[in-house]
Amino acid sequence: MRKFLLGLLFCFLVPLYGNDPHCAYKPLRSYKISVPQHAKPLIILDAGHGGTDEGAKIHYFMEKRLTLMTTLLLRKYLNEMGYRVIMTRSKDVFIPLERRVSIANKTKAVMFVSIHYNSSPSPDAHGIEIFYHNGSDHKRAQQSKQLGSSILSELIAETHALSRGVKNGNFHVIRETSMPAVLVEGGFMTNTEERSNLRDKKYLEKIAKGVAQGIDKFVKN
């Protein structure tokens, strides 16, 4: 018992006067602070493609990498705003579309946002467009369209890119999810100017910031 008490006292004193790695004091800043459960709503972020599914590809410039980089930045901005976030993938792995939908539908998330980048046979095609699914659930469809409009307006304000509008689309992840859902096409990898922009991390930060601000505006309205 005496040895135990002496050992306990040693662990309290050494951090103050010594450098024992077993008892060293660890400052609070070394720990990540989780967003509390009663904070702002939960959002599902979906980085398109991944793993063996490269998406659009221009030489070694791959959509799957762009979507992941953008979505990680977007998560950071949303966390800073107080939102809780679940990502369908946070590394370069292949996740089937059905699994992405399942991840979303098992939660109480208020929205699903999928990040993609565009390609076209025409090198002149450029700009940002957002898709929602105009299905039989008219309330969800209307909410999805409003979410898309909110995100698009903020994206254009941040990037000054061409707005290609909010459009009806039949993509699996926005059709089969149960909450308001949109698919963001953040620019054309096949357009020389936009491809140059998309290689710049600062431009990707603008895209992520625009999406985050659009989400926040939609939630507050």
Secondary structure, DSSP 8 states (H G I E B T S, - for coil): -HHHHHHHHHHHHHHHH---TTT----GGGS-----TTSS-EEEEEE--BTTB--SEETTEEHHHHHHHHHHHHHHHHHHHT-EEEES-SSS----HHHHHHHHHTS--SEEEEEEEE--SSTT---EEEEE---S-HHHHHHHHHHHHHHHHHHHHHH---EEEEEE---HHHHS-SS-EEEEEEEETTSHHHHHHHT-HHHHHHHHHHHHHHHHHHHH-
